[in-house]
Amino acid sequence: MSYLRNTWYAAAWDTEVEAGQLFPRTLLDEPVLLYRDSQGIARAIGNRCPHRFAPLHMGCLKGDEVQCAYHGLRFDSSGACTHNPHGDGAIPRAAKVRAYPLVERHSLLWIWMGEPALADPQRIPDFSCMDAGHWFVGKGYLHAKANYVLETDNIMDLSHVEFLHPATLGGEGVKSAITSVEQEGDSVWSNRQTVAEIMPDFLYQAMNIPHGTPVDRWIDVRWDAPANMLLYAGAVPTGRPRSDGVNNPIPHLFTPETGKTTHYWFAMCFPKAMGPMGEQLAREQVEAIRRPFATEDLPMLEAQQEMMGDAEFWSLKPVLLVGDAGAIRARRVLDRLIAEERTAAEVAKEAGHA
């Protein structure tokens, strides 16, 4: 499968990679090993030893180096082999693994799977609502047996919530909501506004609005390539301005494991100015939204993937509805970025042969 490589992908929550531990994860079909060095700095190298192809995560840390459990070769954070315990200790020229640029920001470890020289941390999308210094962050993770772009479609087109989540996130007004799509550079916004909606009980409780009150609800989603989304959700009693309500940021980040499986990170964020109540809400609400994600969204997406099989999305000639506009715009941007990256690589290759 063709992936966009010169971009930042979520690789793990910062808390997933602990000191002294080796943490394996497959990203874009590549086996990657995450760990922290003796200074606590997160590192990422290839997880396959170049000798007999043993997984390095079965080994251990020796200071700042990873030692293979099979024959004891050691590798540093640059991917270079630093120690060969066999024979005269000479290190074969090919004894190295790939090293990946890795940045710890917004409670996540971000990995660059493309050309290291192009890895500019300023290109990491803004998820400052997950900065632990100012926000309580309830963290969730799911593993989906579906392509990551199907996950983008699911979040960018939330007209499905009335039907797939009737008791939790839905509402009869969602399908007839006022929708719009905006594009800022390569960022795409999919906006949805209901009027005089009666929400499920769960949402009244989450938004601290008296049950049964007609509300104007908004669900606005910002998409950044390849599949990093920030959803803003809120509601106010009908007729009142948005400024009277609470605009809850809910991050959704997807990174392909393979062409048919995806890592999914999601969060609930509340300002630390709220004190202990904010911490409690972050913890409770991320678990509350995990349930519909895990028991309703994932089974549907995985069933979609099974029905599609190996077919390419556009080859199946999907019927498009009005709610698809944001998701389709994001797909078009992603397809363009992948095509531009492929063309640039081909030009560079030809120039190298000239």
GIVEN-V513072 format. One record per pair of residues at least 12 apart in sequence whose ideal C-beta (glycine too) atoms are under 6 Angstrom apart, sorted by the first residue. I is the first residue (numbers start at 1). J is the second residue. D is the distance in whole Angstrom. If there is no record, write none. Layout:
i: {I/I}
j: {J/J}
d: {D/D}
This chain:
i: {1/2/3/4/4/4/4/5/5/6/6/6/7/7/8/8/8/9/9/10/10/10/10/11/11/12/12/13/14/14/17/17/19/22/22/24/24/26/27/28/28/29/31/31/32/32/33/33/33/33/37/38/42/42/42/43/44/44/44/45/45/45/46/46/49/50/51/51/52/54/54/56/65/72/75/78/79/79/79/79/80/81/81/101/101/103/105/106/106/107/107/107/110/125/125/127/129/129/130/130/134/135/136/136/136/136/137/137/138/138/138/138/138/139/140/140/140/141/142/142/144/144/144/144/145/145/146/146/146/147/148/148/148/148/150/150/151/151/152/152/153/155/155/155/156/156/156/156/156/157/157/157/158/158/159/159/161/162/162/164/165/165/167/168/168/168/169/171/171/173/173/177/177/177/178/179/181/181/181/186/187/188/188/188/189/190/190/191/192/193/194/195/196/196/197/197/207/213/214/215/215/216/216/217/218/219/220/223/225/225/227/228/229/230/231/232/232/233/234/234/234/249/251/252/253/260/268/268/268/270}
j: {259/338/28/225/226/337/338/113/114/114/118/341/225/226/110/112/124/111/255/108/253/255/265/109/111/34/109/139/104/107/34/42/36/35/57/47/57/257/255/113/256/258/47/48/44/47/45/47/56/57/64/64/102/104/109/77/100/102/111/79/97/99/97/98/68/95/71/73/70/68/70/68/82/85/97/99/96/97/98/99/96/95/96/116/119/121/124/127/130/130/132/137/124/224/228/251/249/269/267/269/272/269/270/278/279/282/267/269/267/268/282/283/286/267/266/286/290/265/264/294/262/264/298/301/261/302/301/302/305/260/227/254/256/262/301/304/254/262/227/330/327/221/229/252/190/221/326/327/330/323/324/327/192/219/175/323/174/174/175/296/292/296/200/200/202/292/292/197/199/194/197/192/193/194/193/192/325/326/329/333/224/223/329/330/222/221/326/220/219/218/217/216/214/238/215/217/235/237/238/235/237/236/238/235/234/233/232/330/334/337/254/253/252/251/250/247/249/248/246/247/248/269/267/266/265/305/282/285/286/282}
d: {4/5/5/6/5/5/5/5/3/4/5/6/6/6/4/6/5/5/4/5/4/5/5/5/4/6/5/5/6/5/5/6/5/5/4/5/4/5/6/5/6/5/4/5/6/6/5/4/5/5/4/5/5/5/5/4/4/4/6/5/5/5/4/4/5/6/6/6/6/6/4/6/6/5/6/5/5/5/6/4/5/4/6/5/4/5/6/4/4/4/6/5/5/4/5/6/4/4/6/6/6/5/5/5/5/4/5/5/6/4/4/5/3/6/5/5/5/6/4/6/4/5/6/6/5/5/4/5/4/6/5/4/4/4/5/6/4/6/5/6/4/6/5/5/5/6/4/4/6/5/6/5/6/5/5/4/5/5/5/5/5/6/6/6/5/5/6/5/5/4/4/5/6/5/4/5/5/5/5/5/5/5/5/5/5/5/3/5/5/5/5/5/4/5/6/5/5/5/5/4/6/6/5/4/6/5/5/5/5/6/4/5/4/5/4/5/6/5/6/4/6/5/5/5/5/6/5/4/4/5}
